[in-house]
Amino acid sequence: MLEVTREQLLERNNKNRAKILKNIAQGKIKYIQEKPIVIKEASRETTMYEEILKKLKNEKELYFTEIEKVFEYMGFDYKGNKSICVQGNENIIIWQGWNEQANRIIFEILKYPNVTNKGISNILEIYLYGKRLPYPLVKKQNHTYKKPHWCPTKLIWIRTEK
């Protein structure tokens, strides 16, 4: 089977682009999606950090499910058994299922001056989130829960005044 990369498909002088697309749709040509090559783990974290910040700046807000899509697109192994909790209350869970490295990227992003996080209370927006954690929703932010509760949260880009 013939293979074609994104780069080959988008070449400016490619006169057969329509024919190639048709053959891809028919399964006659395999389309290979290329992913960025990252050499070191430290640079990988930097690349992920920059990619998420860029997306956040463009979109103005990001759900954790959207951050997972960025991880997957970049070929980043983010899955694990760690949770991101509200500071001082381990039973209020913001997100879970990531590894330490993925959590560290988010903690670093939250240190950026234009970034904050905001809890989501609108039930429709929670369902648009795309994925739910298997816990009851937090009803009171300052309440000390004895069992885990989910606080759906999004990252927000704050525009600075000039």
Long-range contacts (C-beta under 8 A, 24 or more apart in sequence): 1-28, 1-29, 1-30, 2-28, 2-29, 2-30, 3-29, 3-30, 3-31, 3-32, 4-29, 4-30, 4-31, 4-32, 5-31, 5-32, 5-34, 6-31, 6-32, 6-33, 6-34, 7-34, 35-73, 35-74, 35-75, 36-74, 36-75, 41-101, 44-76, 45-101, 45-104, 45-105, 45-108, 47-74, 48-74, 48-76, 48-105, 49-105, 49-108, 49-109, 52-105, 52-109, 53-109, 53-112, 53-115, 56-109, 56-115, 56-155, 56-157, 57-114, 57-157, 59-157, 60-156, 60-157, 61-118, 61-154, 61-155, 61-156, 61-157, 62-154, 62-155, 63-129, 63-130, 63-154, 64-94, 64-95, 64-153, 64-154, 65-129, 65-130, 65-131, 66-130, 67-106, 67-155, 71-102, 76-102, 78-102, 86-141, 86-151, 89-144, 89-145, 91-144, 91-145, 91-146, 91-147, 91-148, 91-149, 92-138, 92-141, 92-145, 92-149, 92-151, 93-133, 93-135, 93-148, 93-149, 93-150, 93-151, 94-150, 94-151, 94-153, 95-133, 95-153, 96-133, 106-155, 109-155, 110-155, 113-160, 114-157, 114-158, 114-159, 114-160, 115-155, 115-156, 115-157, 115-158, 116-155, 116-156, 116-158, 117-153, 117-154, 117-155, 117-156, 118-153, 118-154, 118-156, 119-151, 119-152, 119-153, 120-152, 120-153, 120-154, 125-152, 126-152
